[in-house]
Amino acid sequence: MSATTAEDAGTRAPATTPLGRMTALARAELTLLRRNKGTLVAALFVPLALPFSTRTAAEEMDLAGAGLDVGTLVLPAAIGFSLIFAVYSALVGVFVVRREELVLKRLRTGELRDAEILGGAAMPAVLIGLVQCLLLTAGCFVLLDLSAPSAPHLAVAGLLLGLVMCAGLAAATASFTRTGESAQVTPMPLMLVSMIGSGVIVPLELMPDRLASLCELLPLSPVITLVRGGWTGDLSAYEALGALATAVAWTVLAVFAVRRWFRWEPRH
């Protein structure tokens, strides 16, 4: 090997991987997230506080008639709140603000691919949501005397699908959000519909059959159904596959919307 070749080999920059690039971007995004006190409070503390109100409401419901108890009501609700606030709502703001600050545009000029940019930006919120869900599960075991899940694979599948789906829906919502200020408003319709109609506050089992059938098609409904069914063990194979298919369909729809309409530069 010639001296020039050896020198070139020694000075050549090390090859990067998609995971390494996403991790570096996620670290930078986490630093920015810590500086945004409003987003940090909404992502960290709101999902931890709301389940207490759900427990109070549970005392006025006929849970036994639906085969539920306080634990199997509060735990899926707590996970739902975490997905809504820590992942979906927080990420809408992240994507919009980074776009308006031209961060996304600058990142696209480097070696990062579009999926890596969105994935790296979403990683901190997704990890926060995951850790919150695990802590809330442990808290329900201790405080509500929750039993072990009858079908843990359903609960795990529901949680993982929920994390991916909410990140995708956040990017899709950001596609139609003009400014950082409006990013506080555009997530509200999906958030309210999910809390009211997806079984977060009122279980689908307590709704009229026709209304419950309609609410089963909402984005967060299959996640709550799978998590709750993972503990109760009441989901049939047909119901579980239906919930999985609905969650995957919403995830695919969100990815399509992002690929079709996501904007990488500020709207004028």
C-alpha positions as CSV (number, residue, x, y, z in Angstrom):
1,M,0.0,0.0,0.0
2,S,1.4,3.4,-1.0
3,A,1.9,6.2,1.6
4,T,-0.9,8.2,-0.1
5,T,-3.3,5.4,0.1
6,A,-2.4,4.7,3.7
7,E,-2.8,8.4,4.6
8,D,-6.2,8.5,2.9
9,A,-7.4,5.4,4.7
10,G,-6.3,6.9,8.1
11,T,-8.1,10.2,7.5
12,R,-11.2,8.9,5.9
13,A,-14.3,9.7,8.1
14,P,-15.8,6.6,9.7
15,A,-18.9,5.3,8.1
16,T,-22.2,6.1,9.8
17,T,-25.3,4.0,10.2
18,P,-28.9,5.0,10.1
19,L,-29.3,4.0,13.8
20,G,-26.2,6.1,14.7
21,R,-27.5,9.1,12.8
22,M,-30.9,8.8,14.4
23,T,-29.4,8.4,17.9
24,A,-27.3,11.6,17.4
25,L,-30.3,13.5,16.3
26,A,-32.4,12.1,19.2
27,R,-29.7,13.4,21.7
28,A,-29.9,16.8,20.2
29,E,-33.7,16.7,20.3
30,L,-33.7,15.7,23.9
31,T,-31.5,18.7,24.8
32,L,-34.0,21.0,23.1
33,L,-36.9,19.3,24.8
34,R,-35.4,19.9,28.2
35,R,-35.3,23.6,27.5
36,N,-39.0,23.8,26.5
37,K,-40.6,23.8,30.0
38,G,-44.2,23.9,28.8
39,T,-43.8,20.8,26.5
40,L,-41.8,19.0,29.2
41,V,-44.5,19.5,31.9
42,A,-47.3,18.4,29.5
43,A,-45.3,15.3,28.4
44,L,-44.0,14.3,31.9
45,F,-46.6,15.2,34.5
46,V,-50.0,15.5,32.8
47,P,-50.2,11.8,31.9
48,L,-49.2,10.9,35.5
49,A,-51.9,13.1,37.0
50,L,-54.9,12.3,34.8
51,P,-55.3,8.6,35.9
52,F,-56.3,9.8,39.4
53,S,-59.4,11.5,37.9
54,T,-60.2,8.3,36.0
55,R,-60.1,6.3,39.3
56,T,-62.6,8.7,40.8
57,A,-64.9,8.3,37.8
58,A,-64.6,4.5,38.0
59,E,-66.3,4.4,41.4
60,E,-69.6,5.5,39.7
61,M,-69.5,2.9,36.9
62,D,-70.9,-0.6,36.8
63,L,-67.5,-2.2,36.1
64,A,-68.4,-5.6,37.5
65,G,-71.2,-5.9,35.0
66,A,-68.7,-5.5,32.1
67,G,-66.2,-7.9,33.6
68,L,-63.8,-5.1,34.6
69,D,-62.4,-3.6,37.9
70,V,-60.7,-0.4,38.8
71,G,-57.3,-1.7,37.8
72,T,-58.3,-2.8,34.3
73,L,-60.0,0.6,33.8
74,V,-57.3,2.8,35.1
75,L,-54.2,1.1,33.6
76,P,-55.4,1.3,29.9
77,A,-56.6,4.8,30.6
78,A,-53.2,5.8,32.0
79,I,-51.4,4.3,29.0
80,G,-53.8,6.1,26.7
81,F,-53.1,9.5,28.4
82,S,-49.4,8.9,28.0
83,L,-49.7,8.2,24.3
84,I,-51.9,11.2,23.8
85,F,-49.9,13.8,25.7
86,A,-46.3,12.5,25.9
87,V,-46.1,11.2,22.3
88,Y,-48.8,12.5,20.0
89,S,-49.4,16.1,21.3
90,A,-45.7,16.7,22.1
91,L,-44.5,15.5,18.8
92,V,-46.9,17.7,16.8
93,G,-45.2,20.7,18.4
94,V,-41.7,19.3,17.9
95,F,-42.2,18.7,14.1
96,V,-43.9,22.0,13.5
97,V,-41.4,24.1,15.5
98,R,-38.4,22.4,14.0
99,R,-39.8,23.0,10.5
100,E,-40.5,26.7,11.3
101,E,-36.9,27.1,12.6
102,L,-35.6,25.6,9.3
103,V,-34.0,22.7,11.3
104,L,-35.7,20.0,9.1
105,K,-34.6,21.8,5.9
106,R,-31.0,21.9,7.0
107,L,-31.0,18.3,8.1
108,R,-32.2,17.2,4.7
109,T,-29.0,18.8,3.1
110,G,-26.9,16.2,4.9
111,E,-26.7,12.4,4.8
112,L,-29.8,11.9,6.9
113,R,-32.8,10.5,5.0
114,D,-36.3,11.7,5.6
115,A,-37.4,8.7,7.6
116,E,-34.3,9.1,9.8
117,I,-35.0,12.8,10.5
118,L,-38.5,12.1,11.6
119,G,-37.6,9.0,13.5
120,G,-34.7,10.7,15.3
121,A,-36.8,13.7,16.2
122,A,-39.6,11.4,17.5
123,M,-37.3,9.1,19.5
124,P,-37.1,11.1,22.8
125,A,-40.9,11.5,23.0
126,V,-41.5,7.8,22.2
127,L,-39.0,6.7,24.8
128,I,-40.6,9.1,27.4
129,G,-44.0,7.6,26.6
130,L,-42.6,4.0,26.9
131,V,-41.0,4.7,30.3
132,Q,-44.1,6.4,31.5
133,C,-46.3,3.5,30.5
134,L,-44.0,1.1,32.3
135,L,-44.0,3.3,35.5
136,L,-47.8,3.6,35.4
137,T,-48.1,-0.2,35.0
138,A,-45.9,-0.7,38.1
139,G,-47.9,1.9,40.0
140,C,-51.2,0.2,39.2
141,F,-49.7,-3.1,40.4
142,V,-48.8,-1.5,43.7
143,L,-51.7,0.9,44.3
144,L,-54.6,-0.9,42.7
145,D,-53.6,-4.5,43.5
146,L,-53.7,-5.2,39.8
147,S,-53.2,-8.9,38.9
148,A,-50.8,-10.2,36.3
149,P,-51.9,-10.0,32.7
150,S,-53.7,-13.0,31.3
151,A,-52.4,-12.4,27.8
152,P,-49.3,-10.2,28.1
153,H,-48.4,-10.5,24.4
154,L,-51.6,-8.5,23.5
155,A,-50.7,-5.7,26.0
156,V,-47.2,-5.5,24.6
157,A,-48.4,-5.5,21.0
158,G,-51.0,-2.8,21.8
159,L,-48.4,-0.5,23.5
160,L,-45.8,-0.8,20.8
161,L,-48.3,-0.2,18.0
162,G,-49.7,2.7,20.0
163,L,-46.2,4.3,20.2
164,V,-45.5,4.0,16.5
165,M,-49.0,5.0,15.4
166,C,-49.1,8.1,17.6
167,A,-45.7,9.2,16.3
168,G,-47.0,8.8,12.7
169,L,-50.3,10.6,13.5
170,A,-48.3,13.4,15.0
171,A,-46.2,13.9,11.9
172,A,-49.4,13.7,9.8
173,T,-51.1,16.4,12.0
174,A,-48.0,18.5,11.7
175,S,-48.4,18.4,7.9
176,F,-51.5,20.6,8.3
177,T,-50.3,22.8,11.1
178,R,-49.0,26.2,10.1
179,T,-47.3,27.6,13.1
180,G,-45.9,26.6,16.5
181,E,-48.9,28.5,18.1
182,S,-51.4,26.5,16.1
183,A,-49.7,23.3,17.1
184,Q,-51.4,23.7,20.5
185,V,-54.8,23.6,18.8
186,T,-54.6,21.2,15.8
187,P,-54.0,18.1,18.0
188,M,-57.1,18.8,20.2
189,P,-59.8,17.1,18.0
190,L,-58.0,13.8,18.0
191,M,-57.1,14.1,21.6
192,L,-60.7,14.8,22.7
193,V,-62.2,12.1,20.5
194,S,-59.7,9.6,21.7
195,M,-60.3,10.4,25.4
196,I,-64.1,10.3,25.0
197,G,-64.6,7.6,22.4
198,S,-61.7,5.2,22.5
199,G,-62.4,3.7,25.9
200,V,-59.9,5.8,27.8
201,I,-62.4,7.4,30.2
202,V,-65.5,5.3,29.4
203,P,-64.8,1.6,28.4
204,L,-66.3,0.5,25.2
205,E,-67.9,-2.4,27.1
206,L,-70.2,0.2,28.9
207,M,-71.3,1.9,25.6
208,P,-74.4,1.0,23.6
209,D,-73.4,-1.7,21.0
210,R,-73.9,0.5,17.9
211,L,-71.9,3.4,19.4
212,A,-69.2,1.0,20.6
213,S,-68.9,-0.6,17.1
214,L,-68.3,2.9,15.7
215,C,-65.8,3.9,18.4
216,E,-63.8,0.8,17.8
217,L,-62.6,2.3,14.5
218,L,-61.0,5.3,16.2
219,P,-57.2,5.4,16.1
220,L,-56.6,4.8,19.8
221,S,-59.4,2.3,20.4
222,P,-57.5,-0.8,19.2
223,V,-54.6,0.1,21.5
224,I,-56.8,0.4,24.6
225,T,-58.7,-2.7,23.6
226,L,-55.5,-4.8,23.3
227,V,-54.0,-3.4,26.5
228,R,-57.2,-4.1,28.4
229,G,-57.7,-7.4,26.8
230,G,-54.2,-8.4,27.7
231,W,-55.1,-8.1,31.4
232,T,-58.7,-9.4,31.3
233,G,-58.0,-12.2,28.9
234,D,-61.5,-11.7,27.4
235,L,-60.5,-11.0,23.9
236,S,-61.2,-13.7,21.3
237,A,-58.7,-14.3,18.5
238,Y,-61.1,-12.6,16.1
239,E,-61.4,-9.5,18.3
240,A,-57.6,-9.4,18.8
241,L,-56.9,-9.7,15.1
242,G,-59.5,-7.0,14.4
243,A,-57.9,-4.6,16.9
244,L,-54.4,-5.3,15.4
245,A,-55.7,-4.8,11.9
246,T,-57.3,-1.4,12.9
247,A,-54.1,-0.2,14.5
248,V,-51.9,-1.2,11.6
249,A,-54.4,0.4,9.2
250,W,-54.2,3.7,11.0
251,T,-50.4,3.5,11.1
252,V,-50.2,2.9,7.4
253,L,-52.7,5.7,6.8
254,A,-50.5,8.0,8.9
255,V,-47.4,7.0,7.0
256,F,-49.1,7.6,3.6
257,A,-50.3,11.1,4.8
258,V,-46.7,12.0,5.9
259,R,-45.2,10.8,2.6
260,R,-47.8,12.7,0.6
261,W,-48.3,16.0,2.5
262,F,-45.5,16.5,5.1
263,R,-43.8,19.9,4.6
264,W,-40.1,20.3,5.3
265,E,-40.1,24.1,4.9
266,P,-42.2,26.8,6.6
267,R,-45.6,27.7,5.0
268,H,-45.8,31.1,3.5
